[in-house]
Amino acid sequence: MSDSTAPPTVRLTVAQALVRFLSVQYSERDGVEQRLVAGAFGIFGHGNVAGLGQALLENELDPAPGEQPMRFYQARNEQNMVHAAVGYARTTNRLQTFACAASIGPGSTNMLTGAALATIDRIPVLLLPSDNFATRAPDPVLQQLENEQSAEASVNDAFRPVSRFFDRIHRPEQLVPSVMAAMRVLTDPAETGAVTLCLPQDVQAEAYDWPASLFRRRVWHVARPVPEPAALQRAAAVVRDARRPVLVAGGGVVYSEASDALTAFADATGIPVVDTQAGKGAISWEHPAAAGGVGSTGNAAANALAAEADVVIGVGTRYTDFTTASHTAFRNPDVRFVNLNVKAFDAAKNAAEMVVTDARAGLDALRAALEGYRVEEAYSRRVTELVADWARVTEECYHRGHGPLPAQTEVFGALNELLGDEDVLINAAGSMPGDLQALWRARTPVQYHLEYGYSCMGYEIPAAMGAKLARPDSEVVAVVGDGSYQMAPQEIATIVAEGLKVVLVVLQNHGWSSIGSLSESHGSQRFATRYRRRNPETGMLDGERLPVDLAANIRSYGIEVLEPSSIAEFREAYATAAAADATTAIVIETDLEGPNPPSSNWWDVPVAQTSRLESTRRARTEYEQAKGEQRPYL
């Protein structure tokens, strides 16, 4: 006899249940709701084609009542699709993301780099790697790692250290608590990152009677933690004693949409604002308190202020070595730190007076607590003078007329003048992030999209796709070096397939400019950093330049490629690309050796302590001298 009081159930496979559940999850902040998982990227193989693949097909062809469409995007490389999901999530200020589905074995482990990037950068992505058979009936299956100590181990265990949440679904009923925990982490502003749910291929296809309530529309509320009053008063007391304070704006200011709060704070206090890679644009570069990028690749104005600061207010920053110039940027022997961060782990860094809070809520509260406080007029004049001095350097770098090949800073200058405030510049690796942090003038937090927590070569093109999906009305420009391009051009095909319009700017300098410069300055003579043939006479990679035609390669994807040879022609090419309805690439040759903006700070890269090379011995001496400035902040 059936129990009429039993809650209703729905019979679905695990994969079908997962897709239906994800389709009705929403995030909310400040009263605005949006789909949490906007769609799915994937590549199918024997581990997921008949499980998740079937479920996604059924969702598109025959969605059940109440089930929302989960648009599927056919990626070309698993690492790239995670980068695309990160690009999307970052552009939506971490309020939305994508799921990424991969087959067993190499398909899944290809996502590891993307998982590490997402977790290091604190960006939510949902990863669905396929796994071995839970029943072990056909053990070992194709692509299975056999571990003599543990029959349960699989290659997917490598996701554990690079995930904020990890689970393996051995039985259907385990999915229920697992997906609830996954959604919590995806919407937690402090604990977010890669969420990995491993799905054994037999379990994906297994049917189960699910509680119907699992598939109701569910809203996950993204919190704005407010400061604890006593902590706020302690922080305010430290700032009130400061004569030369500086505020470091990190990515948390952008993600919490705190630009107005930061601007109001600067207006009220006159405290100068310097920025990290993730925080650039949090305050407009035109604001009188805005001093620009700080740290190893920062500008001279921001670094001078950092060196003199007696109090550093870190808002939404995790103080990487580039921000602190490997613990040499903040040189005042009596410097104190006040940190506002949604994550206690970061708020406590540098022995700070810590305030665990959302950036927007914290800035508003600290401004109120500091009512009546303002920096001295002499300090404000010094900020103005330093910023004006650097503005002249920026103009020189942007318009230096370098030849015969232009410097990449001239390309950036043209782009900085041509992009609108709501357009998006994307970059990640090489010498470009350093030039951009020092020089780029961002009026809005939308415009500057630099992935520098993991600084992952190959991020730019897939991230541009993700950003364009998030902001279809913005011009999205991916600036890519020839090194990064050769690592991951595959998603151009996905961009073309989806009819998306992005602008690809490829700087061809026939080598690794950043590492070449670093190698030269550290005594290694640019060894193996130029793209050259093997020289039969020397046995080294110092022969003829490789005859790689990147423009021809890009044209093979079916898009238009423009090849300007000067900055004037580049400006014309960009105008053509911006006016086009489809993706256009601009390939321009630039000087491998710069010149780059003048350096004003240090980065700790150890040099060989002993060597037969004079260049290395000289670099070691310089390294030891610089390292003498390094210290813990206590």
PyMOL commands that set and color helices and strands:
alter all, ss='L'
color gray80, all
select helices_A, chain A and resi 14-23+52-61+78-91+106-109+112-121+155-162+172-186+201-204+212-215+229-240+251-255+259-269+300-308+344-347+349-351+359-369+377-398+408-418+432-439+460-470+482-487+491-497+513-521+550-555+567-579+614-627
alter helices_A, ss='H'
color red, helices_A
select strands_A, chain A and resi 9-13+25-29+32-35+37-42+72-74+97-102+125-131+165-168+194-200+207-211+218-221+245-249+273-275+290-293+311-315+336-341+353-356+424-427+448-450+476-481+503-508+560-562+584-589
alter strands_A, ss='S'
color yellow, strands_A
deselect
rebuild
show_as cartoon
